[in-house]
């Protein structure tokens, strides 16, 4: 018995089939949109993370903090019951201030004059001028006068490396932190004057959160002398910073700010002694 034309159409092409296909296509389109949204969201999150890191880094190194680098740091929460030893502490601070002045300000006019003089001397003697002539000439003058390089400003490149290193290691425990400082100094061939700047930066970045009280100021001087003696044993900055986190006061480790201050006074005194 032949099937009516209307019935044949209903059996071969059910009325719901087209709606189902359209619905599935719509679902696929929505899924594609969601996937694209998730990809865009992931990219945006990545950019936000980078921006957050940059903001955190810039906040960590605020302009007011950076301006403080050329002045001797005195944490307001550091105090002493007795001023016994104050004269020696003031002497050490004065020597530190001299080094920080060169590192913090850097006399560009003087540097340019030195470079100009070096080049003219080389021309006078018929020496071919290269990019390193100013440095070589300066080194010759310093060796002749038995001067150290303590008054040469730390380069901006090194200062930027110091900032990044401190930022990346901020949450380390004291042993690991000072070990990394020692390694950083060795890898970057930093001298005593560079480390005076370095420790100044550490003090500014990690101020005391509670009062630190010396029984007498002479106690701080004793720690400074201990660090100086450790340096002299091997003529090594690394040795000084390996010893630093092992020093305790009143049965407690030195806070990072105080440890940096002691190390700074020791290294500035060692650097200044090279020119005397």
BAFI-3210 file (N, C-alpha, C; in Angstrom, 3 decimals, decimal comma, padded with zeros to 6 digits):
// residues 276
n [1|2|3|4|5|6|7|8|9|10|11|12|13|14|15|16|17|18|19|20|21|22|23|24|25|26|27|28|29|30|31|32|33|34|35|36|37|38|39|40|41|42|43|44|45|46|47|48|49|50|51|52|53|54|55|56|57|58|59|60|61|62|63|64|65|66|67|68|69|70|71|72|73|74|75|76|77|78|79|80|81|82|83|84|85|86|87|88|89|90|91|92|93|94|95|96|97|98|99|100|101|102|103|104|105|106|107|108|109|110|111|112|113|114|115|116|117|118|119|120|121|122|123|124|125|126|127|128|129|130|131|132|133|134|135|136|137|138|139|140|141|142|143|144|145|146|147|148|149|150|151|152|153|154|155|156|157|158|159|160|161|162|163|164|165|166|167|168|169|170|171|172|173|174|175|176|177|178|179|180|181|182|183|184|185|186|187|188|189|190|191|192|193|194|195|196|197|198|199|200|201|202|203|204|205|206|207|208|209|210|211|212|213|214|215|216|217|218|219|220|221|222|223|224|225|226|227|228|229|230|231|232|233|234|235|236|237|238|239|240|241|242|243|244|245|246|247|248|249|250|251|252|253|254|255|256|257|258|259|260|261|262|263|264|265|266|267|268|269|270|271|272|273|274|275|276]
n.u [000,870|000,782|002,585|001,271|002,229|002,675|003,020|005,400|007,288|007,246|008,352|010,951|012,111|011,986|010,123|011,495|014,187|015,663|015,520|017,023|019,594|020,179|020,206|022,363|024,407|024,329|025,090|027,718|028,829|028,595|030,307|032,712|032,974|033,211|035,598|037,367|037,046|038,111|040,787|041,492|041,103|043,076|045,368|045,019|045,147|047,778|049,067|048,179|049,397|052,076|052,049|051,321|053,587|055,461|054,462|054,685|057,438|058,264|057,092|058,434|060,906|060,730|060,805|061,458|062,788|064,999|066,261|067,335|069,679|072,184|072,802|073,870|072,316|070,136|068,284|065,233|064,305|066,448|068,439|070,347|071,195|073,352|075,741|078,325|081,099|080,278|081,826|083,536|081,648|080,571|082,804|083,063|080,652|081,036|083,080|081,683|079,723|081,238|081,886|079,317|078,506|079,931|078,940|076,203|075,758|077,701|079,997|079,544|080,690|083,342|084,037|083,859|085,860|088,093|088,083|088,491|091,042|092,542|092,317|093,561|096,169|096,887|096,767|098,785|101,025|100,914|099,289|096,901|093,500|091,083|087,927|088,375|090,435|090,247|089,626|091,872|093,903|093,102|093,388|096,152|097,019|095,878|097,163|099,756|099,566|098,881|096,166|092,876|089,889|087,757|086,412|085,197|082,169|079,561|078,416|075,450|074,328|075,164|073,926|071,256|071,144|071,591|069,253|067,309|068,175|067,837|065,094|064,132|065,039|063,878|062,154|063,575|065,111|067,443|070,014|070,090|069,629|071,889|073,892|073,308|073,763|076,535|077,353|076,388|077,960|080,462|080,151|079,620|081,853|082,096|083,362|084,578|083,463|081,240|079,772|079,210|077,310|075,426|074,692|073,626|071,375|069,971|069,400|067,646|065,574|064,667|063,592|063,660|061,085|060,419|061,650|065,202|067,582|070,705|072,945|075,122|076,740|079,270|079,079|078,098|080,243|082,085|081,073|081,377|084,175|084,711|083,723|085,409|087,880|087,364|087,132|089,764|091,216|091,093|091,047|088,513|085,295|083,217|083,719|083,165|080,386|079,435|079,948|078,316|075,379|075,594|076,148|075,021|072,981|072,347|071,394|069,876|069,377|070,803|068,686|067,847|068,257|069,953|072,135|072,997|073,756|075,944|077,716|078,075|079,399|081,755|082,845|083,116|085,034|087,189|087,557|088,188|090,560|092,348|093,200|094,758]
n.v [-001,192|002,073|004,808|007,830|011,070|013,120|011,717|010,311|012,343|013,127|010,859|010,598|013,037|014,127|016,528|017,623|017,352|019,360|021,501|020,443|020,203|022,892|023,747|022,294|023,397|025,986|025,583|024,708|027,024|028,729|027,419|027,747|030,497|030,697|029,301|030,961|033,204|032,272|031,915|034,556|035,584|034,243|035,319|037,986|037,725|036,939|039,247|040,993|039,840|040,318|043,106|043,543|042,523|044,379|046,723|046,057|045,801|048,424|049,763|048,569|049,652|052,485|056,013|057,690|055,963|055,312|057,773|057,953|056,603|057,803|058,636|057,946|055,270|055,293|053,477|054,295|052,663|051,462|051,428|052,226|051,246|052,314|054,822|054,165|053,747|055,301|057,234|055,796|054,558|056,810|057,626|055,510|055,775|058,234|057,658|055,858|057,524|059,100|057,287|056,591|059,011|059,266|057,027|057,503|059,959|060,521|062,158|063,477|065,467|065,464|062,857|063,062|064,957|063,536|061,521|063,072|064,176|061,804|060,896|062,988|062,873|060,406|060,946|062,832|061,249|059,661|057,407|055,039|055,730|054,024|052,561|051,809|053,326|055,516|054,222|052,568|054,486|055,804|053,721|053,366|055,799|055,537|053,269|054,218|056,144|054,594|054,183|053,027|051,710|052,823|055,242|055,320|055,628|053,210|051,450|052,199|050,000|047,867|048,682|048,375|045,629|044,878|045,834|044,200|041,687|041,816|042,194|039,761|037,952|038,607|037,278|035,204|033,110|034,193|032,955|031,883|034,200|035,915|034,265|034,199|036,870|036,972|035,238|036,618|038,936|037,848|036,687|038,947|040,392|042,454|045,258|046,501|049,077|048,953|047,104|048,502|050,280|048,342|047,148|049,369|049,718|047,420|047,924|050,084|048,870|046,832|047,760|047,957|046,308|046,242|047,476|047,460|046,876|047,782|046,799|048,392|050,776|049,967|047,257|046,922|047,896|045,907|043,734|044,720|044,827|042,110|041,198|042,595|041,409|038,818|039,230|040,030|037,710|036,116|037,977|038,462|039,168|037,405|035,637|037,298|037,678|035,115|034,586|036,474|035,831|034,030|035,291|036,214|038,118|038,734|036,137|035,889|035,892|038,441|041,045|041,588|044,236|045,308|043,577|044,182|046,815|046,554|045,096|046,953|049,116|047,813|047,161|049,660|050,818|049,126|049,641|052,380|052,278|051,329|053,504|054,932]
n.w [000,000|-000,984|000,541|001,750|000,439|002,331|004,711|004,134|004,054|006,706|007,943|006,857|007,328|010,202|012,093|014,334|013,853|012,456|014,234|016,312|015,203|014,745|017,352|018,396|016,860|017,732|020,358|019,930|018,859|021,055|022,804|021,470|021,682|024,459|024,884|023,504|025,075|027,491|026,718|026,131|028,660|030,097|028,924|029,628|032,420|032,698|031,830|033,798|036,027|035,414|035,424|038,069|039,332|038,424|039,577|042,267|042,410|041,815|043,926|046,002|045,593|046,140|045,221|047,428|049,086|047,521|047,373|049,842|049,873|049,893|052,408|055,732|057,315|060,066|062,016|063,534|065,566|066,703|069,545|072,569|075,890|077,149|076,289|076,018|074,039|071,984|070,647|068,943|067,291|066,043|064,594|062,791|061,429|060,187|058,355|056,773|055,709|053,973|051,923|051,010|050,006|047,609|046,253|046,275|044,997|042,988|041,195|038,303|036,688|037,557|036,807|033,997|033,550|034,329|032,401|030,093|030,610|030,667|028,019|026,641|027,632|026,584|023,819|023,661|024,140|021,952|022,021|020,968|021,228|023,057|024,124|026,735|027,709|029,535|031,900|032,226|032,451|034,767|036,603|036,546|037,672|040,228|041,234|041,325|043,293|045,357|045,932|046,797|045,161|046,390|046,241|043,821|042,182|042,539|039,740|037,792|036,641|038,293|040,654|039,941|039,621|042,255|043,499|042,280|043,112|045,914|046,025|044,944|046,855|049,204|051,057|052,151|054,703|057,268|057,135|054,497|053,046|053,583|052,702|049,987|049,410|049,785|047,747|045,514|045,630|045,134|042,561|041,020|041,388|043,350|045,154|048,363|048,703|047,005|048,436|050,715|049,801|049,059|051,552|052,761|051,234|051,890|054,596|054,341|053,033|054,674|057,359|060,990|062,837|065,423|068,571|068,878|071,223|072,320|074,905|075,445|073,285|072,613|072,280|069,726|068,263|068,896|067,463|064,888|064,761|064,959|062,514|060,761|061,368|060,492|057,770|057,188|057,600|055,287|053,374|052,296|051,187|051,071|053,219|055,378|055,131|055,374|058,010|059,263|059,653|061,697|064,012|067,205|069,516|072,834|072,943|070,637|067,050|064,942|063,816|060,357|059,463|061,458|061,304|058,716|059,110|060,887|059,255|057,232|058,526|059,201|056,668|055,440|057,070|056,586|053,844|053,845|055,260|053,422|052,001|053,689]
ca.u [000,000|001,669|002,525|000,949|003,409|002,842|003,559|006,793|008,123|007,347|009,207|012,338|012,627|011,145|010,067|012,398|015,599|016,253|015,677|018,111|020,846|020,394|020,539|023,737|025,291|024,338|025,912|029,120|029,250|028,759|031,519|033,846|033,071|033,712|037,005|038,086|037,001|039,068|042,127|041,702|041,184|044,396|046,333|044,813|045,653|049,233|049,481|047,931|050,439|053,301|051,855|051,358|054,996|056,145|053,997|055,291|058,872|058,421|056,749|059,539|062,012|060,101|061,766|061,923|063,756|066,218|066,931|067,982|070,861|073,443|072,949|074,019|071,028|069,997|066,902|064,717|064,015|067,705|068,839|071,288|071,024|074,536|076,452|079,721|081,504|079,653|082,843|083,984|080,525|080,499|083,926|082,714|079,570|081,603|083,750|080,642|079,083|082,107|081,727|077,959|078,426|080,400|078,039|074,848|075,634|078,525|080,343|079,651|081,641|084,671|084,273|084,106|087,150|089,091|088,119|089,091|092,480|093,136|092,402|094,554|097,487|097,151|097,047|100,096|102,061|100,724|098,617|095,603|092,438|090,013|086,868|088,835|091,619|090,008|089,702|093,272|094,675|092,730|093,969|097,586|097,154|095,533|098,219|100,919|099,315|098,461|094,776|091,903|088,816|086,612|085,683|084,581|080,757|079,035|077,718|073,992|074,016|075,333|072,882|070,004|071,264|071,428|067,831|066,573|068,577|067,192|063,664|063,872|065,427|063,347|061,474|064,440|065,589|068,673|071,166|070,049|069,727|073,262|074,670|073,074|074,464|077,952|077,520|076,153|079,142|081,568|079,868|079,649|083,147|081,856|084,399|084,070|082,612|079,971|079,036|078,716|076,039|074,541|074,160|072,779|070,107|069,294|068,864|066,498|064,499|064,166|063,725|063,222|059,643|060,311|062,875|066,398|068,278|072,044|073,261|075,972|077,146|080,515|078,726|078,008|081,626|082,720|080,626|082,043|085,576|084,683|083,543|086,645|088,908|087,024|087,497|091,226|091,797|091,201|090,825|087,332|083,953|082,389|083,926|082,469|078,937|079,139|079,956|077,304|074,142|075,865|076,335|073,815|073,094|071,381|070,876|068,980|070,046|070,676|067,720|068,520|068,660|071,092|073,252|073,480|074,423|077,251|078,547|078,388|080,425|083,001|083,402|083,532|086,288|088,207|087,803|088,884|091,907|093,197|093,708|095,538]
ca.v [000,000|003,255|005,761|009,209|011,940|013,834|010,780|010,010|013,479|013,111|009,762|010,816|014,319|014,460|017,986|018,080|017,157|020,645|022,282|019,841|020,589|024,305|023,878|021,811|024,392|027,136|025,179|024,722|028,425|029,261|026,814|028,422|031,822|030,511|028,943|032,175|034,063|031,726|032,227|035,993|035,789|033,764|036,324|039,161|037,400|036,962|040,651|041,570|039,333|041,056|044,476|043,489|042,349|045,656|047,673|045,631|046,117|049,877|050,131|048,054|050,582|053,789|057,114|058,194|054,989|055,423|059,030|057,802|055,758|058,530|059,067|056,834|054,844|055,104|053,062|054,945|051,671|050,983|052,278|051,604|051,657|053,106|055,400|053,727|053,328|056,198|057,926|054,897|054,399|058,037|057,595|054,545|056,352|059,306|057,011|055,285|058,627|059,510|056,327|056,692|060,247|058,961|056,062|058,012|061,120|060,335|063,443|063,262|066,436|064,957|061,686|063,508|065,621|062,473|060,866|064,017|064,222|060,531|060,859|063,957|062,318|059,340|061,585|063,473|060,231|058,905|056,131|054,932|055,832|053,028|052,817|051,531|054,113|056,293|053,311|052,154|055,631|056,027|052,645|053,663|056,889|055,028|052,380|055,049|056,847|053,554|054,444|051,973|052,196|053,047|056,466|055,224|055,304|051,944|051,704|052,070|048,609|047,059|049,089|047,770|044,203|044,779|046,018|043,013|040,566|042,001|041,993|038,343|037,155|039,305|036,418|034,114|033,185|034,987|032,190|031,823|035,554|036,417|033,375|034,675|038,152|036,642|034,662|037,705|039,797|037,138|036,529|040,251|041,014|043,715|045,623|046,922|050,259|048,482|046,417|049,542|050,691|047,183|047,008|050,547|049,432|046,393|048,580|050,906|048,000|045,987|048,465|047,237|046,338|046,423|048,089|046,658|047,609|047,359|047,117|049,583|050,903|049,226|045,910|046,975|048,024|044,592|042,917|045,299|044,363|040,680|041,078|043,078|040,374|037,685|039,643|040,094|036,363|035,622|039,112|037,946|039,664|036,212|035,136|038,213|037,473|033,775|034,700|037,428|035,286|033,163|036,154|036,440|039,123|038,360|034,808|035,965|036,324|039,869|041,385|041,861|045,643|045,492|042,829|044,968|048,000|046,130|044,744|048,193|049,844|047,046|047,253|051,037|051,038|048,396|050,352|053,637|051,964|051,083|054,788|055,594]
ca.w [000,000|-001,066|001,658|001,299|000,367|003,587|005,696|003,758|004,475|008,151|008,366|006,416|007,848|011,360|012,307|015,392|013,472|012,094|015,466|017,087|014,547|015,015|018,771|018,554|016,248|018,636|021,512|019,487|018,744|022,411|023,360|020,820|022,297|025,823|024,791|023,136|026,258|028,447|026,211|026,352|030,106|030,517|028,468|030,474|033,751|032,596|031,768|035,119|036,917|035,091|035,889|039,526|039,706|038,184|040,593|043,526|042,332|041,895|045,298|046,817|045,395|046,000|045,071|048,718|049,590|046,728|047,708|051,148|049,777|050,053|053,802|056,676|057,859|061,514|062,248|064,755|066,604|067,277|070,666|073,506|077,276|077,511|075,154|076,055|072,696|071,004|069,867|067,880|066,365|065,243|063,650|061,745|060,626|059,373|057,225|055,919|055,001|052,864|050,824|050,485|049,225|046,256|045,637|046,143|044,123|041,801|040,601|036,856|036,149|037,873|035,971|032,636|033,524|034,402|031,087|029,153|030,906|030,263|026,564|026,179|027,945|025,624|022,533|023,779|024,030|020,730|022,278|020,322|022,232|023,004|025,115|028,086|028,046|030,747|033,051|032,365|032,932|036,160|037,391|036,653|038,641|041,550|041,691|041,623|044,554|046,318|046,317|046,486|044,289|047,283|045,934|042,498|042,386|042,040|038,481|037,846|036,281|039,498|041,596|039,507|039,954|043,705|043,800|041,851|043,959|047,219|045,796|044,721|048,026|050,385|052,020|052,584|056,078|057,361|056,654|053,033|052,504|053,625|051,830|048,622|049,294|049,612|046,402|044,564|045,676|044,487|041,133|040,357|041,707|044,041|046,112|049,665|048,552|046,453|049,492|051,630|049,183|049,123|052,910|052,989|050,563|052,691|055,792|053,956|052,549|055,761|058,648|062,186|063,123|066,866|069,086|069,127|072,269|072,727|076,302|075,259|071,886|072,434|071,825|068,265|067,809|069,035|066,328|063,713|064,792|064,672|061,067|060,125|061,549|059,627|056,404|057,065|057,599|053,913|052,472|051,590|051,512|051,265|054,583|056,288|055,066|055,862|059,469|059,733|060,212|062,858|065,183|068,007|070,571|073,875|072,577|069,470|065,821|064,644|062,765|059,077|059,426|062,367|060,715|057,576|059,648|061,411|058,101|056,529|059,277|059,087|055,307|055,159|057,789|055,841|052,588|054,136|055,734|052,254|051,501|054,746]
c.u [000,891|001,450|002,211|002,186|003,666|003,473|005,013|007,722|008,326|008,320|010,665|012,932|011,759|011,192|011,059|013,857|016,294|016,497|016,842|019,468|021,187|020,828|021,972|024,747|025,427|025,217|027,393|029,651|029,499|030,033|032,763|034,069|033,658|035,199|037,860|038,136|038,021|040,502|042,460|041,879|042,559|045,485|046,252|045,369|047,170|049,753|049,282|048,987|051,745|053,213|051,930|052,789|055,753|055,758|054,628|056,769|059,107|058,093|057,869|060,724|061,455|061,146|062,315|062,967|065,075|066,987|067,719|069,313|072,173|073,652|073,035|072,674|071,095|068,542|066,402|064,424|065,276|068,150|069,819|071,027|072,171|075,227|077,937|080,105|080,966|080,687|083,317|082,884|080,406|081,629|083,611|081,623|080,092|082,309|082,765|079,977|079,918|081,948|080,347|077,772|078,851|079,441|076,660|074,706|076,456|078,803|080,595|080,673|083,068|085,018|084,607|085,469|088,279|089,234|088,807|090,602|093,183|093,332|093,479|095,976|097,861|097,484|098,443|101,226|101,871|100,075|097,252|094,519|091,389|089,017|087,370|090,001|091,439|090,150|091,137|094,104|094,396|093,373|095,462|097,829|096,918|096,622|099,461|100,793|098,878|097,062|093,909|090,870|087,567|085,795|085,098|083,123|080,399|078,205|076,217|073,564|074,101|074,247|071,541|070,003|071,041|069,949|067,030|066,895|067,865|065,694|063,328|064,138|064,812|062,790|062,316|064,769|066,977|069,902|071,230|070,237|071,179|074,204|074,531|073,740|075,954|078,226|077,369|077,382|080,311|081,366|079,986|080,918|082,974|082,972|083,752|083,119|081,254|079,111|078,534|077,380|074,999|073,883|073,308|071,388|069,293|068,671|067,613|065,296|063,865|064,343|063,243|061,706|059,370|061,657|063,985|067,271|069,643|072,213|074,155|076,442|078,442|080,237|078,630|079,402|082,351|082,338|081,277|083,487|085,681|084,583|084,787|087,747|088,644|087,377|089,020|091,870|092,054|091,072|089,584|086,030|083,034|082,496|083,164|080,971|078,518|079,078|078,741|076,046|074,350|076,028|075,007|074,078|071,978|070,622|069,879|069,772|069,863|069,579|068,469|069,041|069,911|072,326|073,859|074,245|075,821|078,213|078,979|079,498|081,778|083,645|083,837|084,860|087,448|088,570|088,581|090,315|092,876|093,815|094,539|096,937]
c.v [001,221|004,213|007,143|010,092|012,679|012,972|010,464|011,109|013,476|012,053|010,008|012,077|014,761|015,951|018,480|018,032|018,478|021,499|021,773|020,220|022,041|024,531|023,434|022,809|025,621|026,853|025,216|026,152|029,041|028,725|027,462|029,798|031,719|030,165|030,155|033,132|033,604|032,016|033,696|036,295|035,364|034,764|037,564|038,933|037,447|038,397|041,338|041,124|040,079|042,481|044,534|043,362|043,663|046,681|047,350|045,998|047,607|050,373|049,745|049,002|051,983|054,889|057,624|057,263|055,145|056,704|058,905|057,077|056,491|059,049|057,849|056,536|054,702|054,758|053,661|053,961|051,044|051,950|051,521|052,129|052,556|053,600|055,062|053,150|054,231|056,870|057,071|054,682|055,623|058,105|056,673|055,100|057,448|058,725|056,410|056,367|059,085|058,591|056,433|057,955|059,993|058,013|056,628|059,127|060,970|061,658|063,261|064,204|065,963|063,762|062,087|064,176|064,590|061,793|061,771|064,074|062,959|060,484|061,806|063,501|061,246|059,911|062,194|062,465|059,320|057,554|056,146|054,886|054,748|053,337|052,647|052,374|054,881|055,439|052,910|053,281|055,884|054,978|052,874|054,735|056,376|054,119|053,167|055,757|055,894|053,835|053,243|052,548|052,520|054,272|056,453|054,825|053,936|052,223|051,506|050,650|047,704|047,405|048,445|046,270|043,977|044,875|044,760|041,819|040,644|041,737|040,505|037,494|037,681|038,372|035,240|034,243|033,822|034,246|032,176|033,199|036,029|035,535|033,817|036,024|037,911|036,111|035,732|038,608|039,155|037,042|037,842|041,046|042,390|043,985|046,103|048,109|049,889|047,857|047,380|050,063|049,577|047,077|048,208|050,300|048,408|047,018|049,390|050,057|047,170|046,689|047,596|047,361|046,421|046,919|047,050|047,463|046,978|047,653|048,350|049,591|050,153|047,801|045,854|047,086|046,684|043,674|043,402|044,807|042,874|040,438|041,527|042,022|039,168|037,998|039,558|038,712|035,866|036,733|038,847|038,548|038,490|035,697|035,993|037,907|036,055|033,790|035,473|036,783|034,369|033,971|036,368|037,538|038,870|037,086|034,823|036,383|037,826|040,077|041,800|043,296|045,882|044,772|043,601|046,203|047,662|045,818|045,999|048,971|049,144|047,255|048,671|051,339|050,327|049,126|051,636|053,405|051,738|052,359|055,528|055,000]
c.w [000,000|000,097|001,133|001,361|001,669|004,654|005,416|004,220|005,978|008,648|008,018|006,997|009,019|011,643|013,351|014,961|013,166|013,337|016,301|016,518|014,839|016,474|019,046|017,981|017,139|019,873|021,149|019,393|020,114|023,062|022,775|021,433|023,705|025,835|024,461|024,320|027,301|028,027|026,450|027,840|030,631|030,128|029,344|031,877|033,776|032,588|033,119|036,125|036,700|035,612|037,408|040,027|039,548|039,240|041,938|043,563|042,497|043,299|046,246|046,754|045,165|045,899|046,393|049,308|048,846|047,050|049,000|051,063|050,018|051,476|054,714|057,328|059,372|061,782|063,557|065,887|067,191|068,370|071,557|074,909|077,726|076,249|075,158|074,688|071,601|070,105|068,680|066,840|065,464|064,218|062,475|060,829|059,703|058,143|056,251|055,088|053,804|051,665|050,189|049,658|047,786|045,549|045,379|045,140|042,861|041,105|039,106|036,235|036,365|037,004|034,543|032,507|033,525|033,039|030,061|029,347|030,429|028,756|026,041|026,485|026,929|024,244|022,537|023,580|022,820|020,936|021,609|021,402|022,001|024,117|026,535|028,543|029,345|031,987|033,310|032,956|034,408|037,057|037,595|037,709|040,054|042,093|042,077|042,955|045,669|046,856|045,973|045,519|045,099|046,913|044,520|042,691|041,823|040,797|038,638|037,504|037,505|040,517|041,241|039,803|041,447|044,081|043,454|042,741|045,309|047,104|045,695|045,968|049,323|051,455|052,499|054,075|056,090|056,831|055,133|052,417|052,462|052,802|050,383|048,383|049,031|048,211|045,333|044,478|044,931|042,979|040,367|040,672|042,359|045,043|047,414|049,559|047,967|047,547|050,563|051,108|049,328|050,499|053,315|052,412|051,358|053,939|055,473|053,571|053,659|057,114|059,800|062,360|064,625|067,385|069,283|070,073|072,552|074,217|076,355|073,809|071,588|071,935|070,300|067,653|067,862|067,865|065,036|063,641|064,479|063,166|060,311|060,217|060,650|058,176|056,207|057,009|056,180|052,882|051,613|052,108|051,812|052,695|055,589|056,315|055,435|057,392|059,984|060,324|061,420|064,142|065,896|069,030|071,573|073,485|071,418|068,237|065,612|063,600|061,496|058,996|060,270|061,819|059,552|058,037|060,155|060,265|057,352|057,216|059,177|057,720|054,950|055,849|057,088|054,548|052,823|054,598|054,576|051,730|052,538|054,886]
res [x|x|x|x|x|x|x|x|x|x|x|x|x|x|x|x|x|x|x|x|x|x|x|x|x|x|x|x|x|x|x|x|x|x|x|x|x|x|x|x|x|x|x|x|x|x|x|x|x|x|x|x|x|x|x|x|x|x|x|x|x|x|x|x|x|x|x|x|x|x|x|x|x|x|x|x|x|x|x|x|x|x|x|x|x|x|x|x|x|x|x|x|x|x|x|x|x|x|x|x|x|x|x|x|x|x|x|x|x|x|x|x|x|x|x|x|x|x|x|x|x|x|x|x|x|x|x|x|x|x|x|x|x|x|x|x|x|x|x|x|x|x|x|x|x|x|x|x|x|x|x|x|x|x|x|x|x|x|x|x|x|x|x|x|x|x|x|x|x|x|x|x|x|x|x|x|x|x|x|x|x|x|x|x|x|x|x|x|x|x|x|x|x|x|x|x|x|x|x|x|x|x|x|x|x|x|x|x|x|x|x|x|x|x|x|x|x|x|x|x|x|x|x|x|x|x|x|x|x|x|x|x|x|x|x|x|x|x|x|x|x|x|x|x|x|x|x|x|x|x|x|x|x|x|x|x|x|x|x|x|x|x|x|x|x|x|x|x|x|x|x|x|x|x|x|x]
***
